[in-house]
Amino acid sequence: MLSDVRLARHYAPRVIGRGWGRVIFVSSGAGVQAPSDWIHYGMSKTAQLAGSRGMAQEVAGAGSR
């Protein structure tokens, strides 16, 4: 998860500079409802969703998603 955010933050200035671009995080339903036998996996996916939402709010209005 942390490497996903680092990679997205690395490219975000270029995406914003161009006024167009996308960063796509691949997650699963475990981020919304973590399986009881895979709590660690669910937590990582929940963190990924929170990070992607936060980044989306940071660049909102810059022509990127």
MOMOZI-V706933 format. One record per pair of residues at least 24 apart in sequence whose C-alpha atoms are under 7 Angstrom apart, sorted by the first residue. I is the first residue (numbers start at 1). J is the second residue. If there is no record, write none. Layout:
I_J + I_J
//
This chain:
1_44 + 1_48 + 5_51 + 15_64 + 16_62 + 16_63 + 16_64 + 19_62 + 19_63 + 19_64 + 20_63 + 20_64 + 21_64 + 21_65 + 22_64 + 22_65 + 23_65
//
